[in-house]
């Protein structure tokens, strides 16, 4: 995929912004301390126990206080999580059950879901997490960067791009249980009249995944006049989304074509220090460990100017400060990391093999949408601008959440 970029075109300025079409978006989460995230849940439980056993100045140093969180902070519980709301310094409570989160493109890790530990947790996202919710993660704009500007995940995303640029997190639905699509109020009607059938939120997400174009102002989305172009984009986007969410839409785990499947050809050592690629043998080398076949598309697949596989490996092997909670981790490379790596190789190979197709389709759709479905037409149809309420999270009037020090608040 090296060299595949998606630069803004001359006509892109007339294309509507995704920010107006999916109006509710949330800035990236800010964990504040790296030790509350890990690639495996056992590590998080060990870190919690170590911190809970510490006292005084040692506990403060291990905690890593910030302006937003210290062991004495009093905060509400995260929606949907059974964690303590007493000040951590006085009553840590039991270790919360780690939850799956996406830390960077395609990198699923685990998080301690305790609001007392997270600087900026974005509770509004936690309220709508769970099936059938999906999150469209708009990457921060990097001129000339490789890879798609919009990614999809079912796990709660951190939302930061590899380049460190802030992106935006756009839930597909505004309420739990797949209720109230996060679309400009007039958009479904407009699309239904244009294409002759009801367009639901998943169909819109599929189109956007295939057709979104990066720009300095944010992703822009063409809305073609031709129903056949729309149908082709939706078909392509459904396949891309299904691969990104590991087959959740189709019910079938992603597989490489032709019966190919990556295997461990030589065992990964206990503490691999480097990851390289042998193009001749299509092998991914973790020191003397070897995984193959690994198509070149998987190795080259990048987002925001960084190779995904290299970022994934670095998050599991980067040295930590001795004596810190970050230094607590597996004694040797766990087998489950290898299994996750094999799955990731398959996902990236499938996406990388179609990245040129997706990029070309997005450019053609943008060119074909000139004068049709542009910002001016959507304004004339009353779709834009979206009402200000559409940019705010929906109210949950019948839902109780525990506030600081065990008090309850009604939302």
Beta strands, then each sheet from edge to edge (+ up, - down):
strand 1: 16-17
strand 2: 37-38
strand 3: 99-102
strand 4: 108-111
strand 5: 135-138
strand 6: 150-153
strand 7: 156-157
strand 8: 168-171
strand 9: 173-175
strand 10: 179-181
strand 11: 220-221
strand 12: 263-266
strand 13: 275-278
strand 14: 283-286
strand 15: 289-292
strand 16: 302-303
strand 17: 306-307
strand 18: 400-402
strand 19: 408-410
sheet 1: 1+ 11-
sheet 2: 2+ 4- 3+ 7+
sheet 3: 6+ 5- 8+
sheet 4: 9+ 10-
sheet 5: 12+ 15- 14+ 13-
sheet 6: 16+ 17-
sheet 7: 18+ 19-
end
